[in-house]
Structures are given as structure tokens and as C-alpha cells.
Amino acid sequence: MKQVVCLKRVPDTETRIRIDGSGTSIDPSGVKYVISPYDEYALELALRTKEAAGEGTVELLSFGDTTGQETLRKGLAMGADGAVLLTGEATMDGLATAKVLAAELKGSDAPLVLFGVKAADDDQQQVGPMVAVLTDRACVTGVSSFEVSAGTVVCHREVEGGSEVVEAVLPAVLTITKGEHEPRLASLKGIMAAKKKPLEEKPAERVGSRIRVRGLSEPPARPPGRIVGEGPDAVPELVRLLREEAKAI
């Protein structure tokens, strides 16, 4: 079975982000970029599904500028078989991104297309479901694990107080969340093999963005802490402040 995993290149979640001079974007200097963590979970599940079946392929798909090659090579080093980079200017418009990916996937015979449940940079959770609608595929979101059999995929979703099992007919789009499947680290052998795996680069379909970033700003600074006293004698004043100023109680 062929699986397509869509990857996004995002700043490392531990990177200190600075706003550039324009005030509408981040300063990329000194920023380390990685595969969006939830996309890594999606790739790990795809690789495990292939290994359990003993056959099939895992293909990667990404949209962005040419620096996305580095991200795709990391995915290839983890075990994917090939990759396609759709080159173009990615924006905050999730629908525009979904249209670009859907245009490529409409000609794909892959029964399964996997996304991370959300991107680590903009926190959107809409591109996967939008691609499902645009390509006329079933969609299950927030999947922590799945099994494929006889033209269907059985998905497990963690919900409050238990788990939910959803069965969908293939072809389908799944968005993957964290589960009991920590992404593997690329081995030296995998890194060397990734250099020889196919990575196709081609222009993305031109889709206009309907969203414009007007400005970015740093989070407000935290106010300094206050010491209202020591021991039991400080409790009445602390309670008053929590009630009247913080409105916490």
C-alpha cells in the first residue's frame, strides 16, 4: 500500500524567535528548522504500517521554498521511500495551502494521506480536513493509532474518559496526534541512504492567499512578583488580592 505523508518545515520549538525589521515576519537568522513534531508522528505511524505489512511505500509531500529539501531529506533518512517538494511561497492561508497539496494529490492513487493534527508554528488544524474535502476522501482527525484492512482503516482517537474507534473507507485522509509511537531517530545508514532516494522538486500550482499578516508583536512582559507577607498572617491579604485584583476566586 502506498501512503503519502505531508510534512511542514517549522522553527524548532526550542528556538528563540525574534521579529524581523518589517514587523510582519520572524527573523530567520540563527533559527533551526525541523519537521513539525506532529508530522513526525504521522511519518512514524506510516513507517510502522509499512513494516507491519512487509510491503508498500511511504512518500513525502511538502510545500514551500527550496529550503524544504533539508526537511524532506530528514524524512527520507527516517525511512521514507521518496519525496516531492512543491516550490512556492507558503502563507498563513490554510485553504491556499490545502489547494496546492490537493492539486498534487488528486492524481495520486495512495489510499492513505497522513498529516500531523496541527502545525507547530501557526497551530492551524485545518489543512488536512480541507485536503480531504478537495480530493473527495474520507477524513478522520486526531488519530493516535490505526490499522488498515480490506479497503478500510480503523482509527483510534483518545477522547475524555476513554477512546473512540472510527472506521473509514479508503481512500482517506488522517490527521495524527501524539500516541504510543515516538518518532524514530535517523540512523547513519538511513542518512547515507537518503542521499540516493528520489526527491522531486517542481513548481506548486499558483493559488492566491486571502490572508495578510499585518503585524507581529512580542508577548507582554510579566508583571513583577509581589510579596504580601510571610506565614499564616499573609493569607488574608493574599486572598483579598486573588479575589479583587486577579479575579481568580
Rosetta silent file (secondary structure, phi, psi, omega in degrees, C-alpha in Angstrom):
SEQUENCE: MKQVVCLKRVPDTETRIRIDGSGTSIDPSGVKYVISPYDEYALELALRTKEAAGEGTVELLSFGDTTGQETLRKGLAMGADGAVLLTGEATMDGLATAKVLAAELKGSDAPLVLFGVKAADDDQQQVGPMVAVLTDRACVTGVSSFEVSAGTVVCHREVEGGSEVVEAVLPAVLTITKGEHEPRLASLKGIMAAKKKPLEEKPAERVGSRIRVRGLSEPPARPPGRIVGEGPDAVPELVRLLREEAKAI
SCORE:     score description
SCORE:     0.000 S_00000001
   1 L     0.000  138.688  177.389    0.000    0.000    0.000 S_00000001
   2 E   -92.640  133.333  175.782    1.183    3.478   -0.823 S_00000001
   3 E  -122.931  139.910  174.779    0.999    6.150    1.869 S_00000001
   4 E  -113.135  128.038  178.215    1.644    9.872    1.435 S_00000001
   5 E  -114.777  123.115  179.843    2.790   11.876    4.453 S_00000001
   6 E   -91.047  124.306 -177.579    2.624   15.671    4.243 S_00000001
   7 L  -113.380  146.135  175.437    5.446   17.403    6.101 S_00000001
   8 L  -122.593  138.392  176.987    5.870   21.041    7.105 S_00000001
   9 E   -88.788  121.844 -176.523    9.143   22.805    7.866 S_00000001
  10 E  -134.649  159.320  173.860    8.826   24.833   11.081 S_00000001
  11 E   -63.258  142.860  175.645   11.156   26.577   13.546 S_00000001
  12 L   -54.018  135.521 -176.968   12.416   24.297   16.300 S_00000001
  13 L   -64.516  -15.457  178.036   10.059   24.621   19.265 S_00000001
  14 L   -97.977    0.737 -179.724   13.055   25.402   21.490 S_00000001
  15 L   -76.571  140.217  174.866   14.339   28.194   19.218 S_00000001
  16 L   -80.437  119.380 -176.069   14.136   31.774   20.465 S_00000001
  17 L   -91.975  133.327  175.257   12.007   33.639   17.918 S_00000001
  18 L  -121.935  144.728  178.962   12.746   37.267   17.026 S_00000001
  19 E   -84.340  137.815 -178.401   10.597   39.562   14.859 S_00000001
  20 L   -78.351 -179.981 -175.552   12.327   40.998   11.783 S_00000001
  21 L   -63.576  -26.602 -179.322   12.560   44.660   10.815 S_00000001
  22 L   -73.829  -21.697 -178.319    9.331   44.607    8.814 S_00000001
  23 L    77.791    5.628 -177.996    7.323   43.619   11.879 S_00000001
  24 L  -119.886    1.030 -178.969    5.354   41.080    9.845 S_00000001
  25 L  -149.955  172.979  178.141    7.638   38.052    9.905 S_00000001
  26 E   -93.442  154.267  176.562   10.260   36.327   12.038 S_00000001
  27 L   -81.282  114.938 -174.849   13.989   36.846   11.660 S_00000001
  28 L   -77.985  -10.079 -176.606   15.296   33.537   10.232 S_00000001
  29 L   -65.316  128.327  179.017   18.931   34.163   11.179 S_00000001
  30 L    77.815    3.959 -178.804   20.108   31.640   13.720 S_00000001
  31 L   -90.872  128.749  175.952   16.793   29.768   13.673 S_00000001
  32 L   -89.168  133.220 -179.540   16.955   25.985   13.474 S_00000001
  33 E  -109.344  145.573 -176.477   14.193   24.397   11.385 S_00000001
  34 E  -140.011  171.670  169.532   12.751   20.922   11.905 S_00000001
  35 E   -69.515  133.393  177.337    9.898   18.694   10.773 S_00000001
  36 L   -52.764  127.575 -171.443    6.738   19.814   12.571 S_00000001
  37 H   -52.498  -41.498  179.738    6.533   17.395   15.555 S_00000001
  38 H   -68.325  -29.038  174.667    3.007   16.112   14.831 S_00000001
  39 H   -66.546  -33.113  175.750    4.068   15.443   11.226 S_00000001
  40 H   -63.598  -38.933  176.683    6.852   13.265   12.656 S_00000001
  41 H   -62.927  -40.622  178.338    4.219   11.211   14.488 S_00000001
  42 H   -62.046  -43.378  179.640    2.359   10.818   11.195 S_00000001
  43 H   -65.041  -41.466  179.886    5.538    9.647    9.450 S_00000001
  44 H   -61.582  -43.412  178.365    6.337    7.192   12.247 S_00000001
  45 H   -64.879  -38.470  177.909    2.880    5.594   12.009 S_00000001
  46 H   -62.709  -43.370 -179.912    3.194    5.355    8.232 S_00000001
  47 H   -65.624  -39.382  178.683    6.570    3.632    8.537 S_00000001
  48 H   -67.000  -37.308  177.682    5.249    1.195   11.158 S_00000001
  49 H   -63.300  -43.900  177.504    2.255    0.379    8.957 S_00000001
  50 H   -62.529  -44.668 -178.253    4.574   -0.378    6.038 S_00000001
  51 H   -66.036  -38.147  179.219    6.864   -2.505    8.207 S_00000001
  52 H   -66.378  -34.858  179.640    3.956   -4.467    9.674 S_00000001
  53 H   -79.440  -23.289 -178.173    2.633   -5.235    6.185 S_00000001
  54 L    76.924   10.781  179.342    6.077   -6.126    4.873 S_00000001
  55 L  -162.304  175.656  178.810    5.449   -4.154    1.694 S_00000001
  56 L   104.178  177.953 -179.971    4.306   -0.796    0.361 S_00000001
  57 E  -135.698  153.799  174.202    5.838    2.659    0.071 S_00000001
  58 E  -122.208  115.764 -179.635    5.857    5.870    2.084 S_00000001
  59 E  -109.485  143.885  179.845    6.103    9.059    0.018 S_00000001
  60 E  -104.880  147.533  178.856    6.622   12.545    1.423 S_00000001
  61 E  -138.792  132.508  179.575    4.992   15.735    0.187 S_00000001
  62 E  -144.979  156.164  179.961    5.814   19.303    1.209 S_00000001
  63 E  -128.889  129.715  179.799    5.069   22.840    0.045 S_00000001
  64 E   159.851 -163.478  179.489    7.417   25.799    0.466 S_00000001
  65 L   -82.130 -177.667 -172.277   10.690   27.214   -0.780 S_00000001
  66 L   -67.129  -16.579  177.272   13.760   25.194   -1.712 S_00000001
  67 L   -65.640  -14.999  177.323   14.979   25.047    1.891 S_00000001
  68 H   -64.265  -14.911  177.790   12.275   22.399    2.353 S_00000001
  69 H   -59.114  -39.127 -179.605   14.672   19.899    0.776 S_00000001
  70 H   -60.693  -42.735  179.327   16.506   19.634    4.105 S_00000001
  71 H   -62.933  -44.587 -178.715   13.268   18.725    5.893 S_00000001
  72 H   -66.517  -36.704  177.958   12.388   16.099    3.307 S_00000001
  73 H   -62.490  -34.765  176.946   15.867   14.563    3.471 S_00000001
  74 H   -64.453  -40.792  177.442   15.358   14.095    7.211 S_00000001
  75 H   -65.705  -37.493  176.866   12.115   12.252    6.489 S_00000001
  76 H   -66.171  -36.786  179.147   13.863   10.104    3.898 S_00000001
  77 H   -67.271  -28.257  177.748   16.593    9.312    6.423 S_00000001
  78 H   -72.747  -21.669  176.771   13.915    8.086    8.858 S_00000001
  79 L   139.643   -3.291  177.806   12.801    5.546    6.251 S_00000001
  80 L   -65.348  158.045 -172.626   10.503    7.140    3.666 S_00000001
  81 L   -94.414  -26.576 -178.582   10.995    5.970    0.085 S_00000001
  82 E  -166.494  170.288 -175.577   10.704    9.196   -1.916 S_00000001
  83 E  -150.921  153.209  174.665    9.644   12.818   -1.700 S_00000001
  84 E  -130.061  129.452  175.941    8.112   15.662   -3.687 S_00000001
  85 E  -111.679  117.296  175.711    8.704   19.335   -2.908 S_00000001
  86 E   -90.556  111.324 -173.592    6.170   21.772   -4.356 S_00000001
  87 E   -88.123  133.039  179.547    8.060   25.050   -4.544 S_00000001
  88 L   173.740 -179.966 -178.730    6.235   28.288   -3.908 S_00000001
  89 L   -91.503  109.078  177.445    5.534   30.898   -1.262 S_00000001
  90 L   -77.665  143.250 -178.199    3.687   29.360    1.663 S_00000001
  91 L  -128.123 -177.168  176.979    1.403   31.708    3.580 S_00000001
  92 L   -77.697   -7.067 -177.496   -0.834   31.698    6.648 S_00000001
  93 L   -78.185  103.471 -178.439   -3.834   30.914    4.440 S_00000001
  94 H   -62.751  -34.917 -179.998   -4.613   27.265    5.218 S_00000001
  95 H   -67.362  -38.845  177.557   -7.041   26.977    2.321 S_00000001
  96 H   -62.068  -42.946  177.451   -4.411   28.165   -0.157 S_00000001
  97 H   -63.128  -43.949 -179.685   -2.002   25.529    1.172 S_00000001
  98 H   -61.077  -39.319  179.596   -4.694   22.860    1.008 S_00000001
  99 H   -64.904  -39.172  177.872   -5.449   23.736   -2.634 S_00000001
 100 H   -62.582  -48.557 -179.076   -1.766   23.398   -3.555 S_00000001
 101 H   -66.904  -39.655 -179.370   -1.482   19.984   -1.891 S_00000001
 102 H   -64.322  -36.722  178.843   -4.846   18.803   -3.250 S_00000001
 103 H   -60.543  -35.516  178.084   -3.832   19.669   -6.803 S_00000001
 104 H   -77.520  -36.539 -175.011   -0.886   17.289   -6.427 S_00000001
 105 H   -80.962  -18.383 -178.799   -2.842   14.579   -4.606 S_00000001
 106 L   -60.890  -29.933  178.447   -5.792   14.444   -7.000 S_00000001
 107 L   -91.903    6.216 -177.107   -3.693   12.388   -9.369 S_00000001
 108 L   -91.828  142.670  176.597   -2.388   10.109   -6.605 S_00000001
 109 L   -98.819   14.561 -178.416   -3.617    6.553   -6.116 S_00000001
 110 L   -67.852  123.757  177.793   -2.426    6.486   -2.489 S_00000001
 111 L   -66.072  -29.766 -176.933   -5.167    5.029   -0.252 S_00000001
 112 E  -123.995  131.688  171.866   -3.845    6.920    2.779 S_00000001
 113 E  -121.388  125.168 -175.213   -2.720   10.537    3.132 S_00000001
 114 E  -114.693  139.182  173.721   -1.408   11.487    6.564 S_00000001
 115 E  -126.994  158.521  163.317   -0.964   14.877    8.207 S_00000001
 116 E   -70.489  153.001 -176.514    0.055   15.960   11.679 S_00000001
 117 L   -62.107  -27.387  176.673   -3.006   17.073   13.632 S_00000001
 118 L  -161.274  162.299  177.295   -1.629   20.623   13.569 S_00000001
 119 L   -89.108  145.245 -175.442    1.458   22.614   12.642 S_00000001
 120 L   -75.659  -15.829 -177.862    3.795   23.680   15.428 S_00000001
 121 L   -92.321  -54.541 -177.044    4.199   27.226   14.099 S_00000001
 122 L   -98.536   -7.375  174.470    0.711   28.546   13.263 S_00000001
 123 L    64.928   15.815  177.731   -1.249   25.921   15.276 S_00000001
 124 L   -73.095  148.999  178.125   -3.823   25.522   12.495 S_00000001
 125 L  -126.640   32.584 -170.089   -5.730   22.243   12.362 S_00000001
 126 L  -115.103  -20.685 -172.814   -7.493   22.780    9.067 S_00000001
 127 H   -64.044  -45.291  179.659   -5.220   21.858    6.152 S_00000001
 128 H   -57.809  -54.832  178.051   -5.706   18.080    6.448 S_00000001
 129 H   -59.686  -36.261  177.635   -9.530   18.193    6.550 S_00000001
 130 H   -63.689  -42.208  177.685   -9.561   20.763    3.729 S_00000001
 131 H   -62.065  -39.544  178.426   -7.422   18.478    1.553 S_00000001
 132 H   -59.220  -44.808  179.661   -9.834   15.618    2.295 S_00000001
 133 H   -65.404  -44.516 -175.874  -12.787   17.697    1.065 S_00000001
 134 H   -67.863  -26.478 -179.416  -10.944   18.962   -2.012 S_00000001
 135 L  -105.031    6.395  177.144   -9.868   15.437   -3.022 S_00000001
 136 L    58.528   50.431  177.636  -13.171   13.766   -2.083 S_00000001
 137 L  -118.171  153.408  171.849  -11.641   11.490    0.561 S_00000001
 138 E   -64.777  156.937 -178.010  -12.918   10.379    3.933 S_00000001
 139 E  -140.807  132.895  172.478  -11.316   12.188    6.875 S_00000001
 140 E  -129.194  128.199 -176.405  -10.614   11.225   10.490 S_00000001
 141 E  -106.954  160.730  175.664   -8.876   13.745   12.764 S_00000001
 142 E    61.582   39.176 -175.754   -6.903   13.410   15.990 S_00000001
 143 E   -84.666  129.363  178.191   -5.896    9.802   15.321 S_00000001
 144 E   -97.820  -22.018  174.953   -3.479    8.225   17.801 S_00000001
 145 E  -163.766  161.130  179.311   -3.200    4.853   16.001 S_00000001
 146 E  -156.175  159.265  174.315   -4.786    2.995   13.093 S_00000001
 147 E  -132.624  141.994 -179.940   -4.963   -0.354   11.299 S_00000001
 148 E  -109.536  133.249  176.372   -5.652   -0.935    7.608 S_00000001
 149 E  -160.552  136.304  170.280   -7.584   -3.957    6.325 S_00000001
 150 L    47.724   49.649  174.599   -9.810   -4.884    3.375 S_00000001
 151 L    79.090    7.655  177.962  -10.316   -1.402    1.974 S_00000001
 152 E  -131.865  163.067  173.250  -10.957    0.300    5.300 S_00000001
 153 E  -126.843  128.690  178.943   -8.928    1.997    8.009 S_00000001
 154 E  -101.498  117.925 -173.467   -9.837    1.615   11.676 S_00000001
 155 E  -109.468  142.448  177.344   -8.751    4.676   13.653 S_00000001
 156 E  -111.644  126.812 -179.411   -8.353    5.103   17.390 S_00000001
 157 E  -121.957  131.487  177.505   -8.962    8.540   18.889 S_00000001
 158 E   -82.470  123.092  178.039   -8.300    9.491   22.504 S_00000001
 159 E  -125.114  166.708 -177.571  -11.292   11.321   23.987 S_00000001
 160 L   -60.620  121.843  177.230  -12.096   12.466   27.503 S_00000001
 161 L    87.322    3.515  179.764  -12.723    9.450   29.668 S_00000001
 162 E   168.086 -152.682  179.705  -11.778    6.814   27.119 S_00000001
 163 E  -133.243  155.772 -178.466  -11.107    6.120   23.462 S_00000001
 164 E  -121.269  137.303  178.885  -13.180    6.256   20.295 S_00000001
 165 E  -111.898  124.952 -178.055  -12.907    3.847   17.353 S_00000001
 166 E  -124.235  130.141  176.552  -13.796    5.184   13.897 S_00000001
 167 E  -106.796  131.822  179.802  -13.844    3.134   10.701 S_00000001
 168 E  -128.818  147.326  177.334  -13.431    4.889    7.353 S_00000001
 169 E   -82.870  136.166  176.459  -13.488    3.618    3.795 S_00000001
 170 L   -76.067  148.663    4.038  -10.304    4.131    1.790 S_00000001
 171 L   -77.254  152.742 -175.937   -9.054    6.391    0.298 S_00000001
 172 E  -147.101  158.801  172.887   -8.856    8.574    3.377 S_00000001
 173 E  -112.331  129.158  177.006   -7.016   11.464    4.998 S_00000001
 174 E  -119.555  138.570  170.110   -5.945   11.064    8.630 S_00000001
 175 E  -107.375  129.220 -167.732   -4.534   13.732   10.932 S_00000001
 176 E  -104.457  135.473  175.526   -2.236   12.185   13.519 S_00000001
 177 L  -113.634  179.441 -178.040   -1.714   13.218   17.117 S_00000001
 178 L   -67.212  137.866  178.127    0.713   12.019   19.768 S_00000001
 179 L  -148.121 -154.483  179.737    0.319    8.401   20.809 S_00000001
 180 L   -88.318   52.661 -177.361    2.430    5.440   21.824 S_00000001
 181 L  -147.911   75.926  178.839    4.672    5.848   18.804 S_00000001
 182 L   -64.138  131.938  179.357    7.694    8.036   19.468 S_00000001
 183 L   -59.369  137.789 -179.215    9.321    9.059   16.168 S_00000001
 184 L   -73.847  156.786  172.353   12.494    7.126   15.456 S_00000001
 185 L   -90.007  142.239  178.680   15.878    8.771   15.099 S_00000001
 186 L   -69.244  131.615  177.086   17.547    8.519   11.716 S_00000001
 187 L   -82.053  165.505  176.608   20.460    6.072   11.735 S_00000001
 188 H   -60.076  -39.821  177.993   23.766    6.767   10.000 S_00000001
 189 H   -62.118  -41.508  179.590   22.798    4.153    7.414 S_00000001
 190 H   -65.623  -39.064  179.319   19.478    5.923    6.877 S_00000001
 191 H   -64.264  -41.957  178.914   21.156    9.314    6.491 S_00000001
 192 H   -67.500  -40.327 -179.286   23.540    7.939    3.855 S_00000001
 193 H   -67.421  -31.460 -177.597   20.718    6.140    2.029 S_00000001
 194 H   -61.819  -28.233 -179.164   18.596    9.316    1.995 S_00000001
 195 L   -66.277  -22.610 -177.472   21.119   10.984   -0.317 S_00000001
 196 L  -102.381   -6.087 -178.978   20.280    8.461   -3.046 S_00000001
 197 L   -78.857  149.752 -176.816   16.496    8.414   -2.629 S_00000001
 198 L   -68.369  130.753  174.221   14.396   10.329   -5.160 S_00000001
 199 E  -132.236  102.634 -177.214   13.459   13.889   -4.221 S_00000001
 200 E   -90.785  136.387  178.062   11.489   15.605   -6.966 S_00000001
 201 E  -120.263  126.159  179.734   11.152   19.380   -6.968 S_00000001
 202 E  -148.355  155.238 -176.752    8.502   21.084   -9.061 S_00000001
 203 E   -64.321  138.825  176.391    6.584   24.369   -9.088 S_00000001
 204 L   -77.134  154.853  174.058    3.435   24.451   -6.989 S_00000001
 205 L   -62.783  137.291 -177.794    0.134   25.429   -8.513 S_00000001
 206 L   -76.909  117.350  178.757   -0.337   29.193   -8.139 S_00000001
 207 L  -131.319  122.468 -178.390   -3.030   29.885   -5.560 S_00000001
 208 L   -72.203  141.518  177.144   -3.578   33.374   -4.191 S_00000001
 209 L   -87.679  138.748  177.727   -3.610   33.909   -0.438 S_00000001
 210 L  -102.295    9.443 -179.769   -6.569   35.725    1.082 S_00000001
 211 L  -120.980  133.793  177.154   -4.758   36.358    4.359 S_00000001
 212 L  -126.264  130.737  177.695   -2.202   39.084    5.004 S_00000001
 213 L   -79.310  118.857 -178.223   -0.175   39.387    8.190 S_00000001
 214 L   -87.623  -25.275  178.856   -0.457   42.982    9.380 S_00000001
 215 L   176.949  152.769  174.645    1.973   42.693   12.253 S_00000001
 216 L  -118.327  150.127  178.514    3.637   40.533   14.878 S_00000001
 217 L  -144.228  152.272  177.724    4.340   41.514   18.458 S_00000001
 218 L   -71.529  150.333  173.996    6.145   40.042   21.429 S_00000001
 219 L   -59.890  146.676  179.174    4.027   38.675   24.307 S_00000001
 220 L   -61.764  144.850  179.702    3.536   41.286   27.050 S_00000001
 221 L   -66.968  143.506  178.291    6.141   41.196   29.799 S_00000001
 222 L   -69.878  138.131  176.595    5.069   39.539   33.014 S_00000001
 223 L   -67.337  152.381 -179.535    4.471   41.971   35.884 S_00000001
 224 L   -65.227  151.098  179.057    6.953   41.667   38.750 S_00000001
 225 L   -69.633  159.549  179.965    6.035   39.389   41.631 S_00000001
 226 L  -126.820  137.399  175.101    4.729   40.759   44.909 S_00000001
 227 L  -103.741  117.671 -175.159    5.451   39.569   48.438 S_00000001
 228 L   -99.504   -0.805  179.220    2.440   40.212   50.672 S_00000001
 229 L   147.349 -170.236 -179.413    3.914   38.829   53.870 S_00000001
 230 L  -132.411  144.309  173.962    5.157   35.660   55.485 S_00000001
 231 H    69.668 -165.009 -176.417    3.429   32.713   57.129 S_00000001
 232 H   -59.547  -27.662 -178.202   -0.255   32.472   58.105 S_00000001
 233 H   -65.640  -19.971 -178.249   -0.518   36.248   58.645 S_00000001
 234 H   -84.468  -12.221 -173.691   -0.148   36.791   54.856 S_00000001
 235 H   -62.473  -47.204 -178.978   -3.145   34.627   53.954 S_00000001
 236 H   -57.583  -43.490 -179.844   -5.924   37.262   54.358 S_00000001
 237 H   -67.615  -38.068  178.142   -4.090   39.767   52.138 S_00000001
 238 H   -63.042  -43.613  178.830   -3.290   37.080   49.567 S_00000001
 239 H   -62.868  -40.713  179.586   -6.934   36.013   49.419 S_00000001
 240 H   -62.283  -43.803 -179.635   -8.016   39.647   49.003 S_00000001
 241 H   -65.719  -40.534  179.021   -5.630   40.200   46.111 S_00000001
 242 H   -64.620  -33.345 -178.492   -6.681   36.975   44.384 S_00000001
 243 H   -82.110  -45.295 -171.037  -10.327   37.993   44.706 S_00000001
 244 H   -90.634  -34.013 -177.160  -10.194   41.734   43.977 S_00000001
 245 L  -100.989  -53.198 -178.106   -7.228   42.146   41.623 S_00000001
 246 L   -77.135  -19.535 -178.171   -6.543   38.802   39.952 S_00000001
 247 L    55.636   33.782 -177.430  -10.257   37.871   39.901 S_00000001
 248 L   -88.491  -19.650 -179.621   -9.087   34.275   40.376 S_00000001
 249 L  -134.990    0.000    0.000  -11.526   33.371   43.134 S_00000001
